[in-house]
């Protein structure tokens, strides 16, 4: 076991997007970082790249992880235990998105999204809990989405899975009080990541029009917002002013967002 007494940050989905950006932030703070992702080749390249951000007090290591596979999660948690014997920060960033109309979404896609985005998060926390308890200052970060607090056209698989992450984080926040483990919930909007690029390949035109001209946030900026929120011990972290604005408008006037979507859909149908 590594004897260095430093903050240990474990990041699922750590080879790209927000997860990778968070790994950079943590390494620059001198944390020891463990990243997990499905593809070993991509993971190893990412580990080599991230090592350039590590200072004298921190290090980066990696282990293959498929959060849709319970045995893979157990192996990953064991790797973290053997390496550091604790987890201080657990970032649940692993996720996939399918964006297409409900009628075009296959049963396999529904199952896969639920298995990775929700069940993967829940099981990762389950098997990491003993290591978070050993920390004495454990903190769980659940990455949901703005689509986890409002249903968006084209996200009939993704949105419900991210809603589940929101509910899960709210439950954990209460249940883990006796253990002294903190919980934060992140609601990013569109973020410029490889997943976002892949998502756009099947994204319906109506969904694109509903999103309008809002520019996706960079993964790096999103990661900085998340770290800032954690430093302030916030439960709810919403990166970006526009995302915060939409979140509060939707909470106060839920029918307003529906009316906007309805108008976009009707205009599209009329003009196509």
Buried (B, 14 or more C-beta within 10 A) or exposed (E): EEEEEBBBBBBBBBBBBBBBBBBBBBBEBBBBBBBBBBEEEBBEEBBEBBBEBBEEBBBBBBBBBBBBBBEBBEBBBEBBBEBBBBBBBBBBBBBBBBBBBEEEBEEEBBEBBBBBBBBBBBBBBEBBBEBBBBBEEBBBBBBBBBBBBBBBBBBBBBBBBBBBBBEBBBEBBEEBEEEEBBBBBBBBBBBBBEBBEBBBEBBBEBBBBBBEEEEBBBBBBBBBBBBEBBEEEBEBBBBBEBBBEBBEBBEEEEEEBEEEBEEBBEEBEEEE
